[in-house]
């Protein structure tokens, strides 16, 4: 039996939630910053105390966010127009002695434009044990990371491939006119349908494996949070395991997304890849791309060692690595890594753009340092800069006036010498976006000092060559690729 989250039930829940201020702002205001942060760490007691004497909102927070058992009278007060028997049959609630508990995880989730409700399965902590194989994951770190890494420029059509409970489609509703969401799991589609109904969103739902339900269709944008966990070809949990071995699930999506994009369309996904002995990760992920016609930006945000990786994902599903089941699964997993020479598992984001150009841009970058800015705007800007560079030959580049944005700083590290201080390192820092850094030599630093929008690059190179007794042609030959790389990373911009 799948949960029947009908239009009538979700409408009644929506009205009750609105009346109680059970939304993203209402919950934060009730709990306060400290209790809210503690709840996010899995420490519910401070939140429980904050909900005392908070009426219907307190009941809903304890019921759906803390997993507490509430009296039937309190639940009726908090959900006045909801038939409780219907809610139990739909798995929204479940009996617990003389009281009621939540059967599903229904929680407020928002962005800077407002709040939604997300309907998913309860996690291992709320269930009090391991999740079942058809578990539908709620709002998690991965889904939030992908949402922050996704471009939000206006599009007509968007595909959310492997929608799960519908988080990416919710975000897409801010910028996409028509949304299609797919999933292999019937349970996921049932909960996603509930998520869309309670938020009054019209989303086309299709069931099937990977791109199977979408033959012959193309979209302006595709987003995908695939079952990217790597390891033996098995399916313990449908939300994370693809049944494909190693990193083949990520490879499959990267390989096939371009065929489902309109010209100029953009695909963005989370992905994982193996770090194998004697193999460069960048060569590995680049080999997944179809030949030509795709700009690609692979960003590696983390690399985990196999033992840490296995333990993390066992705990994620509520499996104790010390128990018999956990030890058996960990042994098989680690054996597979050893047999396949796996030294680490990379994780990050992939941005793809379908293009008819002969010279597509493929860049793999390791951005494991900490930065706070969302990657979505930067991904869109990166594609713009790549397109500009492709359309700008060297003559046009030399005729361009450049400036250095105010978010770019030059750091110099010097050491004492017999004649004073001598520069050891000159490094550009972008303090916004992904916080790129790039080392420069003295000549390049002096060139950028002239990037004030007044003179074209050709004139600046001529003046620099004259001032330092350098050959202008040789200086130009060396400078052009440096300038192109700085443009690609947003460290210098056309005036």
LINQUI-V220057 format. One record per backbone hydrogen bond with DSSP energy under -0.5 kcal/mol. CO is the residue of the C=O (numbers start at 1). NH is the residue of the N-H. Records with the same first field share a line. If there is no record, write none. Layout:
CO = NH  NH
This chain:
3 = 5
4 = 6
6 = 10
7 = 11
8 = 12
9 = 13
10 = 14
11 = 15
12 = 16
13 = 17
14 = 18
15 = 19
16 = 20
17 = 21  22
18 = 21
21 = 23
23 = 27
24 = 28
25 = 29
26 = 30
27 = 31
28 = 32
31 = 35
32 = 36
33 = 37
34 = 38
35 = 39
36 = 40
37 = 41
38 = 41  43
39 = 42
42 = 44
44 = 48
45 = 49
46 = 50
47 = 51
48 = 51
49 = 52
51 = 54
54 = 57  58
55 = 59
56 = 60
57 = 61
58 = 62
59 = 63
60 = 64  65
61 = 65  66
62 = 67  68
63 = 102
70 = 100
71 = 75
72 = 76
73 = 77
74 = 78
75 = 79
77 = 80
79 = 82
81 = 83
82 = 84
83 = 87
84 = 88
85 = 89
86 = 90
87 = 92  93
88 = 91
92 = 103  104
94 = 101
96 = 99
98 = 72
99 = 96
100 = 70
101 = 94
104 = 106
105 = 107  120
107 = 118
109 = 116
111 = 114
114 = 111
116 = 109
118 = 107  120
120 = 105
123 = 127
124 = 128  129
132 = 135
133 = 238
135 = 137
136 = 121
137 = 165
138 = 140
140 = 144
141 = 145
142 = 146
143 = 147
144 = 148
145 = 149
147 = 150
148 = 376
155 = 177
156 = 178
157 = 220  221
158 = 180
159 = 161  223
160 = 162  163  182
161 = 225
163 = 166  167
166 = 170
167 = 171
168 = 172
169 = 173
170 = 173
171 = 174
172 = 175  176
175 = 155
178 = 158
179 = 204
180 = 160
181 = 206
182 = 162  163
183 = 208
185 = 189
186 = 190
187 = 191
188 = 192
189 = 193
190 = 194
191 = 195
192 = 196
193 = 197
194 = 198
195 = 199
196 = 201
197 = 200
201 = 203
204 = 181
206 = 183
209 = 212
211 = 214
212 = 215
214 = 217
219 = 262
220 = 266
221 = 159
222 = 268
223 = 161
224 = 226  270
226 = 228
231 = 246
232 = 234
234 = 243
237 = 240  241
240 = 229
245 = 248
247 = 251
248 = 252
249 = 253
250 = 254
251 = 255
252 = 256
253 = 257
254 = 258
256 = 259  260
257 = 260
258 = 261
260 = 219
262 = 265
265 = 354
266 = 222
267 = 352
268 = 224
269 = 350
271 = 348
273 = 346
274 = 276
275 = 343  344
276 = 279
280 = 284
281 = 285
282 = 286
283 = 287
285 = 288
286 = 289
290 = 292
293 = 355
295 = 353
296 = 363
297 = 299  351
298 = 300  365
299 = 301  349
300 = 367
302 = 347
304 = 345
305 = 309
306 = 310
307 = 311
308 = 312
309 = 313
310 = 314
311 = 315
312 = 316
313 = 317
314 = 317  319
315 = 318
317 = 131
318 = 320
319 = 321
320 = 323  326
323 = 327
324 = 328
325 = 329
326 = 330
327 = 331
328 = 332
329 = 333
330 = 334
331 = 335
332 = 336
333 = 337
334 = 338
335 = 339
336 = 340
337 = 342
338 = 341
341 = 277  343
344 = 275
345 = 304
346 = 273
347 = 301  302
348 = 271
349 = 299
350 = 269
351 = 297
352 = 267
353 = 295
354 = 264
357 = 293
358 = 360
360 = 362
361 = 296
363 = 298
365 = 300  367
374 = 378
375 = 379
376 = 380
377 = 381
378 = 382
379 = 383
380 = 384
381 = 385
382 = 386
383 = 387
384 = 388
385 = 389
386 = 390
387 = 391
388 = 392
389 = 392
391 = 393
393 = 397
394 = 398
395 = 399
397 = 400
398 = 458
400 = 457
401 = 495
402 = 453
403 = 405  493
405 = 408
407 = 409  431
409 = 411  429
411 = 427
412 = 414
413 = 424  425
415 = 422
417 = 420
420 = 417
422 = 415
425 = 413
426 = 440
427 = 411
428 = 438
429 = 409  431
432 = 435
433 = 373
436 = 430
438 = 428
440 = 426
441 = 445
442 = 446
443 = 447
444 = 448
445 = 449
446 = 450
447 = 450
448 = 451
450 = 452
451 = 404
455 = 402
456 = 460
457 = 461
458 = 462
459 = 463
460 = 464
461 = 465
462 = 466
463 = 467
464 = 468
465 = 470
466 = 469
470 = 472
471 = 475
472 = 476
473 = 477
474 = 478
475 = 479
476 = 480
477 = 481
478 = 482
479 = 483
480 = 484
481 = 485
482 = 486
483 = 487
484 = 488
485 = 489
486 = 491  492
487 = 490
493 = 403
